[in-house]
Amino acid sequence: MGAALLAAALFGASAPLAKALLTGVGPWMLAGLLYLGSGLGLMLLRFVRRSPSARLERGEWPWLAGAVLAGGVVGPVLLMFGLSGMPASGASLLLNAEGVFTALLAWFAFKENFDRRIALGMVAIVAGAVVLSWPGEARIGSVWPALAVLGACLAWGLDNNLTRKVSLADATWVAMVKGLAAGSVNLVIALTLGASLPAPGALLGSAVLGFFAYGISLTLFVVALRHLGTARTGAYFSVAPFFGALLAVVWLGEPVTPALLVAGALMALGVWLHLSERHAHPHTHEAMEHDHEHEHDVHHQHHAPDEPVPARHTHRHRHDPLTHLHSHFPDEHHRHSH
């Protein structure tokens, strides 16, 4: 949960900071630079840390390719088409649909467990985001651009669910691949539309902001997917606009509005509903063999009793069938049916 909220805080904080950069950089060019900054920054970080090359299971590569295609190619292109034909006020409202699509796909297409408390929490958080983004006069414009923006949200919702399939892999590597892909697509679109690269100062500022607000944020998002599942992670990430608005109040001196207070209350209610969830029942783990970083806990009893085991380690291991009862989230080891 902490990883998801910190990811939301980093991403939300990027809004007022990016606003300062927009004076010298076009919005589509800035999007490309932010994503590329995240990908290149994580690549440099992995080089400095001498991170091992990523190891994906043979069947996981299609999931990653689908996530990159949906979130790095289809989503940005659809959003560009939508924004070019509709008012920004309507687009800002429609973009809240990403959290909704993420949860609906997780629950009904990918069969992730949820109950009434989780659903109500998701509704409260999304309602808070809608309140926060509601302009004085919301205008949607014609139907096709609006459908394109909703299509972009659907693509990103699919991206989130597909990324969950590879969330056991090195999170920095997954985030790096997605950042490089999305950044390249956005940059090509911007250059095709006639944009030019900004001054060196703005270029560096965009890259640094992208590394923290997109790269580190996405890394934490992948970690949260690993432990919480897609819908819960998406719900927590939906509070990002509140962190951005709060930073704008503190840093830019913007006023505290009734909308901000209402949105904060709704989001707090949603987060509390999720935090107070207690999901426990007898369940059976089927036999499974895979490779990921893990601790020697109740789900990883594959070492001999006298064998020294490091605190956290990575290797291929087998899970024998196990039936027990404890509180759990729909993580990699608890994708059982209910």
Disulfide bonds with the S-S distance in Angstrom:
none
